[in-house]
Amino acid sequence: MVSRAAATPPEGLPGLDPAWSRIVAAPGVVADAGRTREWHVLDTGGALAALGVRPRGTILAVHGNPTWSYLWRSLLAASLERAAAGEVAWRVVAVDQLDMGYSERTGTERPLPQRVAELGALTAALGLDGPVVTMGHDWGGVVSLGWAVDHPDSLAGVLLLNTAVHHPAGVPIPAPLRFARARGVLAASTVSTTAFLDTTLSLARPRLDAAVRNAYRAPYASAARRGGIGGFVRDIPVDATHDSFAELERIATGVARLRVPAFLQWGPEDPIFGDRYLADLVERLPQADVHRYERAGHLVAEERPYADAAFEWLAGALGGAGALGGAGALGGAGALGGADASARPTDLGTGPEDAAGSIDASTDAGDHSGDDAHSGDDAHSGDDADSDGNTRSVGDADFVPLWRALDERAADDATAVIDMSSGASGAGEVSWRRLHDRVQRIAAGLHALGVRRGTRVSLLVQPGPTLTAVVYACVRIGAIVVVADAGLGVRGLTRAVRGARPEFIIGQRPGLAAASVLGWPGVRISAERLTAPLARTLGVTHSLGEVARLGRGRSLPPEPSSSDVAAILFTSGSTGPAKGVVYTHAQLAAVRDVLAAHFEVTADTGLVTGFAPFALLGPALGTRSATPDMDVSSPRTLTARAVAAAVRASDARIVFLSPAAILNVVATAGELDAADHAALGRVHTFLSTGAPVGPGTLESAASLMPAATAHTPYGMTECLLVTDITLDELRAADAAPDAGVCVGAPIGDNRVLVSALDDDGLATGAASARPGVLGEVLVSAPHLKQRYDRLWITDREAVRETAAIDTGDTGARRWHRTGDVGHLDGDGRLWIEGRVPHVLVTERGPLAPVGTEQDVERVPEVRRAALAGVGPRGVQQAVAVVETLDPAARPALADPALTAAIRASTATPLAAVFVVPKLPTDIRHNSKIDRSRLSAWAEHVLAGGRVTGP
């Protein structure tokens, strides 16, 4: 006969200390009133007492289905390790819910109201009266949040792994749960067999160790002990008729009123609790910090170091003496924020469309003289009206928003934006008047559709007048523009869009098709006219033409504040998974200002922008702009003739190109005619932006624009302009003994420091401007990004040990660890020598790759080189991998003559030299070499593996 009593787990389960186990008797409640129930809990209280440590508070951890408190073993271990090290101590109490784990088997159904109430009875029996931080996963997240809502005076914070408190009406529950609940399947899959348990355990990536899988199975060895698993699945409130639905709604409503700090750690590959549930929780807990672990899934506690992250977060969020307590954890009803719940998409009706992708030529004087009522997230406190009747936030008196120049030229019929993609001269020209009108109407139309300040709008539109109008319309009403480079590929774009979780997608056909096939979230708006069948197929509900007509005659909402988030710009993914970089309106305006000041941009300058990040700044700078005819997702499609045509059409004096684009522009220079050369001869400033380039590459492009001063600024998505250097300065620097690529001195108010590498190749040194120190590059600028989106751990690392940096400036500075490695010279110029993860740690110490690569590239036969490390860190050996001018037919060891020449070119000992047809680089820049990939490849080959392409 199977025992129903609570018990302690058997000894020998990996990572579980038997001393943590306790059996706690608690009075039964609700359906159990008059009974006593026995719970198994894991509790570090006794261990802390033995250490003589008084805890700061208690973490109440609640598992889901079909796991048990074993899920939290690393949390318990980490709490004691930190306490023993003298850090702030937290007691951890991890419960086994009744009928689960090693707690009592009651043999009765335990719906959600019962589980929430009995958890409260258990904590009362334990004497947990605060401060308490709840932590939950799966359905344990719901139960823990129910406790949090019911105990506001004890609650200090909320920690969550993948879970949900609300499911949208009319949307099926996730497929695995639908299957498990199916008639005739539920009992067989959850109770009679271990199918549900085994399926859940199989979701872990990488696969769980056999001993860990057996530990999870241990309390569920027989069908008699698995009744709680089936009960949990039965208790999923699929609709309003379910007995637990009202309780779930109560908890969801209560969570939205919690005002305590919160931290959400998430596995985005979870097939059950996906990103839609994260988005709902973020809306309910807008104060929450979030970290999405790339490629992690449902069992994120087994896949990622969640425990260390939780304690790091607690140290920051609840570390202060006055940070704890519980009173006021629930805000009043009037404190609720969020979007205007009454706003719903408007039926636009039918009618003739605007020309596909074009800006409507009509203007309507007085279109915006009406007045709309605004509520919810549009409300401003303490706002003042400016001279134009627009509401501005107090404290923004010196802030000039991106759209101000567009407003100032609203009556100007001169050309503002030129679209060269049509290939017909002048066909894509748009005046300031038309652009301003279109921006106003799209902005008002989007607002009528429910787009509000803080609404995320993903843009899948090629650069040109349409994208320009949409961007300025969105930022004007305070929507957050989400921009991910098509160069990320389908998988990268999918991760980016799903991670950002936009509420609207505005796109052209290729982007909308991907959104439809891959299930990207958001209301879909087509940038061009679609046939009705195609619109239905792509899930498109509106077109921009319809949106613009809806906006005619409507007034705009108040302007957003300078501190409001304006955009999320995704990195290229060339140095790891693409990250969403958050910019406020003030920071985007600062990008405009530093660009205008440093390169002396005026209304008459004119820009040609073959580099996507700068393609939208023309209207903000008050000058005309043109994007050359090219595929922006593949910069190498840009030709010299396309650049010349754009310069001629716009009479531009400044040209922006990316390193990838430069190579093909130079390669196609022979196609230029006399008119093309004459147009390029009028350019006075040429910039290669996006990645550092050497003098040879810059010279080859500058030769096409002989009157231009050639620049190669250094920056990144997180801080678009940091330093700058001209071609002449680059030539002079080429004679210096420094290794790396010189990227010049900081621009304007920007600052650059270096954190020295230690013997392990880690950037642990204090930030310094001392010349010659090899280390990680730290940057500060007015236009530095605000943070990373939903990447709390990444963001924390990016600002690690920067709070105390003092450069003697007045006012506080924000700093960013770039991940680049380099040094400063005696003249304050920055030299880039690679990426921190690519530093080799040899017997002689850290070795940055770029200096050796430059040595190798001086060998006449070598076109491009990369340095990779093989072997254990600390005794790594260097390997050179090169592209040759006469391309190799296949990857192989270099022939003896080339190997000898390359070894003779550098002081770095080389264990091997490989030739490859092509080095692996990113798409956006075609210059950032994936050295980590090369290292893994070289190790494989040198170990006797098959020689394939890297």
Residue pairs with C-beta under 8 A, 6 or more apart in sequence:
2 105
2 222
2 224
2 225
3 105
4 104
4 105
4 106
4 107
5 38
5 104
6 23
6 38
6 39
6 40
6 96
6 102
6 103
6 104
7 23
7 40
7 102
8 18
8 21
8 23
8 40
8 102
9 16
9 18
9 21
9 40
9 70
9 102
9 218
9 219
10 218
11 18
13 70
13 211
13 215
13 218
14 209
14 211
14 212
14 215
15 73
15 74
15 77
15 212
16 42
16 70
16 73
16 215
17 47
17 76
17 77
19 46
19 47
20 42
20 43
20 44
20 47
20 76
21 40
21 41
21 42
21 102
22 40
22 41
22 42
22 43
23 38
23 39
23 40
24 38
24 39
24 40
24 41
24 122
24 125
24 126
25 36
25 37
25 38
25 39
25 125
26 36
26 37
26 38
26 39
26 118
26 121
26 122
26 124
26 125
27 35
27 36
27 37
27 121
27 125
28 34
28 35
28 36
28 37
28 118
28 121
29 114
29 117
29 118
29 120
29 121
30 113
30 114
30 117
30 118
31 108
31 114
32 106
32 108
32 114
32 118
37 98
37 103
37 104
37 106
37 118
37 121
38 103
38 104
39 95
39 96
39 98
39 103
39 104
39 122
40 69
40 95
40 96
40 101
40 102
40 103
41 69
41 93
41 94
41 95
41 96
41 122
41 126
42 69
42 72
42 73
42 76
42 92
42 93
42 94
43 91
43 92
43 93
43 94
44 76
44 79
44 80
44 91
44 92
44 93
45 55
45 91
45 93
47 80
48 54
48 55
48 80
48 83
48 89
48 91
51 80
51 83
51 84
53 83
53 89
54 89
55 83
55 89
55 90
55 91
56 88
56 89
56 90
56 131
56 318
56 324
57 90
57 91
57 130
57 131
57 132
57 133
57 156
57 318
57 324
58 90
58 91
58 92
58 93
58 128
58 131
58 132
58 133
59 75
59 79
59 90
59 91
59 92
59 93
59 132
59 133
59 134
59 135
59 159
59 310
60 93
60 95
60 123
60 128
60 132
60 133
60 134
60 135
60 144
60 147
61 69
61 71
61 72
61 75
61 92
61 93
61 94
61 95
61 135
61 136
61 140
61 144
62 94
62 95
62 97
62 119
62 134
62 135
62 136
62 137
62 140
62 141
62 143
62 144
62 147
63 69
63 70
63 71
63 72
63 94
63 95
63 96
63 97
63 100
63 101
63 136
63 137
63 138
63 140
64 71
64 136
64 137
64 138
64 139
64 140
64 141
64 163
64 232
65 100
65 138
65 139
65 140
65 200
65 228
65 229
65 232
65 233
66 100
66 190
66 196
66 197
66 200
66 220
66 226
66 229
66 232
67 137
67 138
67 200
67 216
68 96
68 100
68 101
68 102
68 216
68 219
69 94
69 95
69 96
69 101
70 101
70 215
70 216
71 94
71 137
71 301
71 302
72 92
72 94
72 135
72 301
74 301
74 305
74 306
74 307
75 92
75 94
75 135
75 306
75 307
75 310
76 92
76 94
77 307
78 307
78 308
78 311
79 89
79 90
79 91
79 92
79 311
82 88
82 89
82 90
82 311
83 89
87 311
87 315
88 314
88 315
88 319
90 133
90 311
90 314
93 123
93 126
93 128
95 103
95 119
95 122
96 102
96 103
96 219
97 103
97 110
97 115
97 119
97 140
97 143
97 228
98 104
98 106
98 110
98 115
98 118
98 228
99 105
99 106
99 107
99 110
99 227
99 228
99 231
100 219
100 228
100 229
100 232
101 219
102 219
105 224
105 225
105 227
105 228
107 227
109 231
109 234
109 235
110 118
110 228
110 231
110 235
111 235
111 243
111 244
111 247
112 142
112 143
112 146
112 235
112 237
112 244
112 247
112 248
112 251
113 244
113 247
115 143
115 146
116 143
116 146
116 147
116 150
116 247
116 251
119 143
119 144
119 146
119 147
120 147
120 150
120 151
123 132
123 147
123 151
128 154
129 154
130 151
130 153
130 154
130 155
130 156
130 325
130 326
131 154
131 155
131 156
131 318
131 324
131 325
131 326
132 151
132 154
132 155
132 156
132 326
133 155
133 156
133 157
133 158
133 159
133 314
133 318
134 144
134 145
134 147
134 148
134 155
134 157
134 158
134 159
135 144
135 158
135 159
135 160
135 161
135 310
136 142
136 143
136 144
136 145
136 159
136 160
136 161
136 163
137 160
137 161
137 162
137 163
137 300
137 301
138 161
138 162
138 163
138 272
138 273
138 298
139 163
139 232
139 235
140 163
141 160
141 161
141 162
141 163
141 164
141 165
142 163
142 164
142 165
142 248
142 251
144 158
144 160
145 158
145 160
145 163
145 165
145 251
145 254
145 255
146 247
146 251
148 155
148 158
148 254
148 255
148 258
148 260
148 329
149 250
149 251
149 254
149 255
149 257
149 258
149 330
150 254
151 326
152 258
152 326
152 327
152 328
152 329
152 330
153 326
153 327
153 329
154 326
155 258
155 260
155 326
155 329
156 260
156 261
156 318
156 323
156 324
156 325
156 326
156 329
157 260
157 261
157 262
157 263
157 314
157 317
157 318
158 258
158 260
158 261
158 262
158 263
158 285
158 288
159 262
159 263
159 265
159 310
159 313
160 262
160 263
160 264
160 265
160 281
161 264
161 265
161 266
161 267
161 300
161 301
161 306
162 266
162 267
162 270
162 272
162 273
162 277
162 278
162 298
162 300
163 273
163 277
163 281
164 273
164 277
164 280
164 281
165 248
165 251
165 252
165 255
165 280
165 281
165 284
166 248
166 249
166 252
166 277
166 280
166 284
167 173
167 237
167 238
168 276
169 239
172 178
173 181
173 236
173 238
174 271
174 272
174 273
174 274
175 271
176 199
176 271
176 272
177 233
177 236
177 272
179 185
179 189
180 186
180 189
180 190
180 196
180 233
181 233
181 234
181 236
181 238
186 230
186 233
186 234
187 230
188 195
189 195
189 196
190 196
190 226
190 229
190 230
190 233
191 223
191 226
191 227
191 229
191 230
192 223
194 217
194 220
194 226
196 229
196 233
197 216
197 217
197 220
197 226
197 229
200 298
200 299
201 208
201 213
201 216
201 217
201 299
203 270
203 271
203 297
203 298
203 299
204 297
204 298
204 299
204 302
204 303
205 269
205 295
205 296
205 297
205 303
206 303
208 216
208 299
208 302
212 302
219 225
220 226
220 229
235 243
235 244
236 242
236 244
237 243
237 244
237 245
237 247
237 248
239 245
252 284
254 330
255 281
255 284
255 285
256 283
256 284
256 285
256 336
256 338
257 330
257 331
257 332
257 333
257 335
257 336
258 285
258 329
258 330
258 331
259 287
259 328
259 329
259 330
259 331
259 335
260 326
260 329
261 287
261 288
261 289
261 317
261 318
261 323
262 285
262 287
262 288
262 289
263 288
263 289
263 290
263 291
263 309
263 310
263 313
263 317
263 792
264 278
264 281
264 282
264 285
264 288
264 289
264 290
264 291
265 290
265 291
265 293
265 300
265 304
265 306
265 309
265 310
266 275
266 278
266 290
266 291
266 292
266 293
266 296
266 300
266 790
267 292
267 293
267 296
267 297
267 298
267 299
267 300
267 303
267 304
268 274
268 275
268 278
268 292
268 293
268 294
268 295
268 296
268 495
268 498
268 499
269 295
269 296
269 297
269 298
270 297
270 298
270 300
271 297
271 298
272 298
273 298
275 292
275 498
275 499
275 501
275 521
276 501
276 521
278 290
278 292
278 501
278 790
279 501
279 521
281 288
282 288
282 290
282 501
282 790
283 338
283 339
286 337
286 338
289 313
289 317
289 792
290 790
290 791
290 792
291 309
291 790
291 791
291 792
291 793
291 794
292 499
292 790
292 791
293 300
293 303
293 304
294 495
294 577
296 303
296 304
297 303
300 306
301 307
309 792
309 793
312 793
312 796
313 792
317 323
318 324
337 376
337 377
338 376
338 377
339 376
339 377
339 450
339 452
339 454
339 455
340 374
340 375
340 376
340 377
340 378
340 450
340 452
341 376
342 375
343 376
343 449
343 450
343 452
344 450
345 449
345 450
345 523
345 541
345 542
346 448
346 449
346 550
348 542
348 546
348 547
348 549
348 550
351 546
351 549
353 529
353 543
353 545
353 546
354 360
354 529
354 543
354 544
354 545
354 548
355 529
356 528
356 529
357 464
357 466
357 508
357 527
357 528
358 465
358 466
359 430
359 434
359 435
359 438
359 465
359 466
359 469
360 434
360 437
360 438
360 441
360 545
360 548
361 434
362 437
363 433
363 434
363 437
364 437
364 552
364 553
367 437
367 440
367 441
367 551
367 552
367 553
367 554
368 440
368 444
368 553
368 554
368 555
368 556
369 555
370 553
370 554
370 555
371 555
372 447
372 448
372 554
372 555
372 557
374 557
374 558
376 452
377 452
377 453
377 454
378 452
378 453
378 478
378 557
378 558
380 391
380 393
380 558
380 561
382 393
382 394
383 391
383 392
383 393
383 394
383 558
384 391
384 392
384 394
385 391
385 392
386 392
388 407
390 556
390 558
390 559
391 558
391 559
392 558
392 559
393 561
393 562
393 563
395 561
395 562
396 561
396 562
399 562
399 585
399 586
399 589
400 589
401 475
401 476
401 559
401 560
401 562
401 585
401 589
402 472
402 475
402 566
402 585
402 588
402 589
402 592
402 619
402 620
403 439
403 472
403 475
403 476
403 619
403 620
405 619
405 620
405 621
405 622
406 416
406 432
406 435
406 436
406 439
406 472
406 619
406 620
407 436
408 622
409 416
409 432
409 433
409 436
409 622
410 432
410 433
410 436
410 437
411 432
411 433
412 431
412 432
412 433
413 431
413 432
413 433
414 431
414 432
414 624
415 429
415 430
415 431
415 432
415 624
415 650
416 430
416 431
416 432
416 434
416 435
416 618
416 619
416 624
416 625
417 429
417 430
417 435
417 464
417 465
417 468
417 618
417 619
417 624
417 625
417 626
418 428
418 429
418 430
418 624
418 625
418 626
418 627
418 646
418 649
418 650
419 427
419 428
419 429
419 430
419 464
419 465
419 626
419 627
420 428
420 626
420 627
420 628
420 629
420 642
420 645
420 646
420 649
421 428
421 462
421 464
421 627
421 629
422 428
423 629
425 645
425 649
426 649
428 464
428 465
429 649
430 438
430 465
435 465
435 468
435 469
435 472
435 619
438 469
438 473
438 548
439 469
439 472
439 473
439 476
440 473
440 476
440 551
440 556
441 547
441 548
441 549
441 551
441 552
442 469
442 470
442 473
442 544
442 547
442 548
442 551
443 472
443 473
443 474
443 476
443 477
443 551
443 556
444 550
444 551
444 552
444 554
444 555
444 556
445 546
445 547
445 548
445 549
445 550
445 551
445 552
445 554
446 457
446 473
446 474
446 477
446 479
446 504
446 547
446 551
447 477
447 551
447 554
447 556
447 557
448 550
448 551
448 554
449 504
449 523
449 542
449 547
449 550
451 457
451 474
451 477
451 479
451 503
451 504
452 477
452 478
452 479
452 557
453 477
453 478
453 479
453 557
453 560
453 564
454 478
454 479
454 480
454 564
454 565
455 479
455 480
455 503
455 504
456 479
456 480
456 482
456 500
456 501
456 502
456 503
456 504
456 568
457 474
457 479
457 480
457 481
457 482
457 502
457 503
457 504
457 505
457 506
458 482
458 483
458 484
458 497
458 500
458 502
458 504
458 505
458 506
458 507
458 520
458 522
459 467
459 470
459 471
459 474
459 481
459 482
459 483
459 506
459 507
460 486
460 505
460 506
460 507
460 508
460 510
460 511
460 512
460 514
460 515
461 467
461 470
461 506
461 507
461 508
461 511
461 527
462 508
462 632
463 609
463 612
463 615
463 616
463 627
463 632
464 627
466 527
466 544
467 527
467 615
467 616
468 616
468 618
468 619
470 506
470 527
470 544
471 481
471 616
472 619
474 480
474 481
475 481
475 560
475 566
475 567
475 585
475 588
476 556
476 559
477 556
477 557
477 560
478 557
478 559
478 560
478 564
479 504
480 565
480 566
480 567
480 568
481 566
481 567
481 568
482 496
482 497
482 500
482 502
482 567
482 568
482 570
482 580
483 567
483 568
483 569
483 570
484 492
484 493
484 496
484 497
484 500
484 570
484 578
485 570
485 572
485 578
485 612
485 632
485 633
485 924
486 493
486 511
486 632
486 633
487 572
487 573
487 633
487 634
487 922
487 923
487 924
488 495
488 496
488 570
488 572
488 573
488 578
488 923
489 923
490 514
490 518
492 573
492 577
492 578
493 514
494 514
494 518
494 520
495 577
495 578
496 570
496 578
496 580
497 505
497 515
497 520
497 521
497 522
498 520
498 521
499 580
499 789
499 790
500 568
500 570
500 580
500 789
500 790
501 521
502 521
502 522
503 521
503 522
503 523
504 522
504 523
504 524
504 525
505 511
505 512
505 515
505 520
505 521
505 522
505 523
505 524
505 525
506 525
506 526
506 527
506 544
507 515
507 524
507 525
507 526
507 527
508 526
508 527
508 528
509 526
509 528
509 530
509 534
509 538
512 524
512 526
512 538
512 539
512 540
513 538
514 520
515 522
515 524
515 538
515 539
516 524
516 537
516 538
516 539
523 541
523 542
524 538
524 539
524 540
524 541
525 540
525 541
525 542
525 543
525 544
525 547
526 535
526 538
526 540
526 542
526 543
526 544
527 543
527 544
528 543
528 544
529 543
529 545
530 538
530 540
530 543
534 540
535 541
535 543
560 566
560 585
561 585
562 584
562 585
562 586
562 589
563 584
563 585
563 586
564 584
564 585
565 582
565 583
565 584
565 786
566 583
566 584
566 585
566 587
566 588
567 582
567 583
567 588
568 580
568 581
568 582
568 583
568 789
569 580
569 581
569 583
569 613
569 717
570 578
570 579
570 580
570 581
570 717
571 578
571 579
571 581
571 716
571 717
571 718
572 578
572 717
572 922
572 923
572 924
572 925
572 928
573 922
574 921
574 922
574 924
574 925
574 928
574 930
575 819
575 835
575 837
575 928
579 717
579 788
579 789
579 791
579 794
580 788
580 789
580 790
580 791
581 717
581 718
581 785
581 788
581 789
582 785
582 786
582 787
582 788
582 789
583 591
583 785
583 786
584 786
587 782
587 783
587 784
587 785
587 786
588 620
588 783
589 620
590 781
590 782
590 783
591 617
591 720
591 721
591 783
592 617
592 620
592 621
593 782
593 783
594 721
594 747
594 748
594 750
594 781
594 782
594 783
595 601
595 614
595 617
595 621
595 721
596 621
597 748
598 721
598 724
598 747
598 748
599 654
599 685
599 687
599 711
601 607
601 621
601 623
601 654
602 622
602 623
603 622
603 623
604 623
604 653
605 621
605 623
605 652
605 653
605 654
606 623
606 624
606 625
606 626
606 650
606 651
606 652
606 653
606 654
607 614
607 617
607 618
607 621
607 623
607 624
607 625
607 626
607 650
607 652
607 654
607 655
607 656
608 625
608 626
608 627
608 628
608 643
608 646
608 647
608 650
608 652
608 654
608 655
608 656
609 615
609 617
609 618
609 625
609 626
609 627
609 656
610 627
610 628
610 630
610 635
610 638
610 643
610 646
610 655
610 656
610 657
610 658
610 661
611 635
611 656
611 657
611 658
611 661
611 689
611 690
612 632
613 689
613 690
613 717
613 720
614 656
614 689
614 720
615 625
615 627
615 632
617 625
618 624
618 625
619 625
624 650
624 651
624 652
625 650
625 652
626 646
626 647
626 649
626 650
626 652
627 646
628 638
628 642
628 643
628 645
628 646
629 642
629 645
629 646
630 637
630 638
630 639
630 642
630 661
631 637
633 923
634 923
635 658
635 660
635 661
635 664
635 924
635 925
635 926
636 660
636 661
636 663
636 664
636 926
637 664
638 657
638 661
638 664
638 665
639 664
639 665
639 668
639 671
640 665
640 666
640 668
640 669
640 671
640 672
640 676
640 704
641 668
641 671
641 672
641 676
643 655
643 657
643 665
643 680
644 672
644 675
644 676
644 677
644 679
644 680
645 676
646 652
647 655
647 679
647 680
647 682
647 683
648 675
648 676
648 679
651 682
652 683
653 682
653 683
653 684
653 685
654 683
654 684
654 685
654 686
654 687
655 683
655 685
655 686
655 687
655 705
655 708
656 687
656 689
657 665
657 686
657 687
657 688
657 689
657 701
658 688
658 689
658 690
658 691
658 924
658 925
659 688
659 690
659 691
659 693
659 697
659 925
659 926
659 927
660 690
660 923
660 924
660 925
660 926
660 927
662 688
662 693
662 697
662 700
662 701
663 697
663 926
665 701
665 704
666 700
666 701
666 704
669 704
672 680
672 704
677 704
680 704
680 705
681 705
681 706
681 707
682 707
683 705
683 707
683 708
684 707
684 708
684 709
685 708
685 709
685 711
686 701
686 702
686 705
686 708
686 709
686 710
686 711
687 710
687 711
687 712
687 713
688 697
688 698
688 701
688 710
688 711
688 712
689 712
689 713
689 715
690 924
690 925
691 925
691 927
691 928
692 712
692 714
692 741
692 743
692 832
693 712
693 741
693 927
694 730
694 734
694 741
694 854
695 727
695 730
695 731
695 734
698 710
698 712
698 727
698 730
699 710
699 727
701 710
702 708
702 710
702 727
709 726
709 727
710 726
710 727
711 724
711 725
711 726
711 727
712 724
712 725
712 727
712 730
712 743
712 744
713 721
713 722
713 723
713 724
713 725
713 743
713 744
713 747
714 722
714 723
714 724
714 725
714 743
714 744
714 830
714 832
715 721
715 722
715 723
716 722
716 818
716 820
717 785
718 784
718 785
718 798
718 816
718 818
719 750
719 779
719 781
719 783
719 784
719 785
719 816
719 818
720 783
721 747
721 750
721 781
721 783
722 743
722 746
722 747
722 750
722 752
722 779
722 781
722 830
723 743
723 744
723 745
723 746
723 747
723 750
723 752
723 829
723 830
724 743
724 744
724 745
724 747
725 733
725 742
725 743
725 744
725 745
725 829
726 744
729 742
729 744
730 742
733 742
733 829
734 742
736 742
736 825
738 823
738 825
738 831
739 831
739 833
739 848
739 850
739 851
739 854
740 822
740 823
740 831
740 832
740 833
740 834
740 848
740 850
740 851
740 854
741 831
741 832
741 833
741 850
742 825
742 829
742 830
742 831
743 829
743 830
743 831
743 832
744 829
744 830
745 827
745 828
745 829
745 830
746 752
746 828
746 830
748 781
749 781
749 782
750 779
750 780
750 781
751 779
751 780
751 781
751 807
751 809
751 813
752 769
752 777
752 778
752 779
752 780
752 824
752 830
753 767
753 768
753 769
753 777
753 778
753 805
753 807
753 815
754 765
754 767
754 768
754 769
754 770
754 773
754 774
754 775
754 776
754 777
754 778
754 822
754 823
754 824
755 763
755 764
755 765
755 766
755 767
755 768
755 775
755 776
755 778
755 801
755 817
756 763
756 764
756 765
756 766
756 768
756 773
756 774
756 775
757 763
757 764
757 765
757 774
757 775
757 776
757 821
757 836
757 839
757 846
758 764
758 765
758 846
759 841
759 845
759 846
760 841
760 873
760 874
761 836
761 839
761 840
761 841
761 846
761 873
763 775
763 776
763 817
763 821
763 836
765 773
765 775
767 778
767 801
767 802
767 805
767 815
769 824
769 828
770 824
771 823
771 824
771 825
771 826
772 823
772 824
772 825
773 823
773 824
774 821
774 822
774 823
774 833
774 846
774 848
775 821
775 822
775 823
776 817
776 818
776 819
776 820
776 821
776 836
777 817
777 818
777 820
777 821
777 822
777 830
777 832
778 802
778 805
778 815
778 816
778 817
778 818
779 815
779 816
779 818
780 805
780 807
780 813
780 814
780 815
780 816
784 814
784 815
784 816
785 816
787 795
788 794
788 795
788 798
797 817
798 816
798 817
799 814
799 815
799 816
799 817
800 817
802 814
802 815
802 816
802 817
805 813
805 815
807 813
819 835
819 836
819 837
820 832
820 834
820 835
820 836
821 832
821 833
821 834
821 835
821 836
821 838
821 839
821 848
822 830
822 831
822 832
822 833
822 834
822 848
823 830
823 831
823 833
824 830
824 831
825 831
832 850
833 848
833 849
833 850
833 851
834 848
834 849
834 850
834 931
835 931
837 932
838 848
838 849
838 867
838 931
838 932
839 846
839 847
839 848
839 849
840 846
840 847
840 849
840 867
840 869
840 876
840 878
841 847
841 869
841 873
841 874
841 876
842 869
842 874
842 875
842 876
842 877
842 878
843 874
843 875
847 867
847 878
847 908
849 866
849 867
849 868
849 931
850 867
852 867
852 878
852 880
852 906
852 908
853 865
853 866
853 867
853 880
855 905
855 906
855 907
855 908
856 862
856 865
856 867
856 880
856 882
856 902
856 905
856 906
857 863
857 864
857 865
858 905
859 898
859 901
859 902
859 905
860 885
861 884
861 885
861 886
861 898
861 901
862 882
862 883
862 884
862 885
862 902
863 882
863 883
863 884
863 885
864 882
864 883
864 919
864 929
865 880
865 881
865 882
865 883
865 902
866 880
866 881
866 882
866 919
866 929
866 931
866 934
867 878
867 879
867 880
867 881
867 908
867 931
868 878
868 879
868 880
868 881
868 931
868 934
868 935
868 937
868 938
869 876
869 877
869 878
869 879
869 935
870 876
870 877
870 879
870 911
870 912
870 935
870 938
870 939
870 942
871 877
871 939
877 909
877 911
878 908
878 909
878 910
878 911
879 910
879 911
879 912
879 913
879 914
879 934
879 935
879 938
879 942
880 902
880 910
880 912
880 913
880 914
881 913
881 914
881 915
881 916
881 919
881 934
881 938
881 950
882 894
882 902
882 913
882 914
882 915
882 916
883 915
883 916
883 917
883 918
883 919
884 898
884 915
887 917
887 918
888 915
888 916
888 917
889 917
890 917
890 947
891 914
891 915
891 916
891 917
891 941
891 947
891 948
891 949
891 950
892 914
892 915
892 947
893 899
893 912
893 913
893 914
893 915
894 902
894 913
894 914
894 915
898 913
898 915
899 913
902 910
902 913
903 910
903 913
911 942
912 938
912 942
914 938
914 941
916 949
916 950
917 949
919 929
919 934
919 950
920 929
920 930
920 933
920 934
920 950
921 927
921 928
921 929
921 930
922 928
922 930
933 950
934 950
937 948
937 950
938 950
941 947
